[in-house]
Amino acid sequence: MNEKQHVCLTLESVRKLITKDEPDVEITNLEEEPGSGRGDNYTSMLYRVRAKGRKQTANREWINYERAIIYKVLPTSRERREAFKSELLFQNEVAFYTNVWPALNKLQANGKKVFDGVAKIYTAQVDLIAMEDLKQRGFKMADRRKGLQLDQLKQVLKALAGFHALSLTLKEIRPVEFARLTDPGAGQGIQEALFRPENEDWYRQYYQVAAKNAIRMVSDGLPAHMEHKRVEIMEKLRAFLNDDVFFRTMCELASTQGPLTVFCHGDCWTNNFLFKDDAERNEEVVYLVDFQLSRVGSLALDLANLLYCCTSGEIRRAHMTQLLQHYHSHLMSSLHVLNPEQPPKDPPVMWELLNEELRRCGRWGAGLALDILPISTCESEEAPDLYEGSEATNEKQNLRAPPRGGAQCTRLMTDLILELVHNHAL
């Protein structure tokens, strides 16, 4: 794809996607609009299409038919694709939907359902992914600037527990298949897309700016009652963000394997969860979307991403143990549902292991926060607009720097760093 080409769904291609599963449908027209706003998605362009036509019923009568599909394509600008590593991320998501998710979902046959929060995928190919538009069923994003509240966090943690349990079960009962899907060299597996050593120079400028912003925010936001610890806190933060240390630490955290290694969602920030307030019985209340950053790593990477980047320090101080217990409980029950013949894992052992992993991965949450917190809290007009062509700006530097971060970001960043220093995670 060059900058003059734009991959899109046509009326004929939508007909083929829909009639593959619903042969009694005739699609007559198509409406399209952008599928997200500025600041909602950074590595690809989303579009929403509404297909309309008619469907033949069992008694041969025709009724009106409508289906909404969301599809994502690479940014048309090569500059933007390179700035956000869009092509590798897109390939990763295709591998997840094509190979990894079907293997995990097979474990849920015969009523062993523990996680159903992945949208129906119509097609996943090198330059286009089309899926069910969950908005039509009443699912919607939370407000990224407000973050997730307690009930929403519990819903996401329950979903992640089921999702992670599928990986742990696959690894236990089909280790060869798990190994194949975790090996990108085998042609079917997912891979780390961002935190890999060869990306260090490419990422350096971005994280130099992000680190400088974070140091400024924590220095400015340090509350008066913590002034006596200013030197210790700032030294620990600067040591973590040291130019020769930071990226390599993130690569090490991403690649470390252990007993809780799973297929991680990889991008657990607010906009990648869709919620439904009035879900029907047995219907999922939260869906996970955007698996472009899916990786093989500790399940604590997803938890640190969620708990440290998507909610406030106030919620964590009041409910952190409760939230982890909620996740642990659903993880244990999901593992039992998926593999009831296996002797159950010892809950206290798993609880201790979970807490150890989260402490080890606390730095991961801090590293992601450098990027996620400014993006989550910025005004929409401050965010990159992937729908603009490359002619809209010649300032390539702007693509490689996060928003500066305002008062809300300063508070969230300061709370997080203080918490991680207190917990000896930083």
Secondary structure, 3 states (H helix, E strand, C coil): CCCCCCCCCCHHHHHHHHHHHCCCEEEEEEEEEECCCCCCCCCCEEEEEEEEEEEECCCCCEEEEEEEEEEEECCCCHHHHHHCCHHHHHHHHHHHHHHHHHHHHHCCCCCCCCCCCCCCEEEEECCEEEEECHHHHCCEECCCCCCCCHHHHHHHHHHHHHHHHHHHHHHHHCHHHHHHHCCHHHCCCCCCCCCCHHHHHHHHHHHHHHHHHHHHHHHHHCCHHHHHHHHHHHHHHHHHCCCCCHHHHHHHHHHCCCCCEEEECCCCCHHHEEECCCCCCCCCCEEECCCCCCEEEEHHHHHHHHHHHCCCHHHHHHHHHHHHHHHHHHHHHHHHHHCCCCCCCCHHHHHHHHHHHHHHCHHHHHHHHHHHHHHHHCCHHHCCCCCCCHHHCCCHHHHHCCCCCCHHHHHHHHHHHHHHHHCCCC
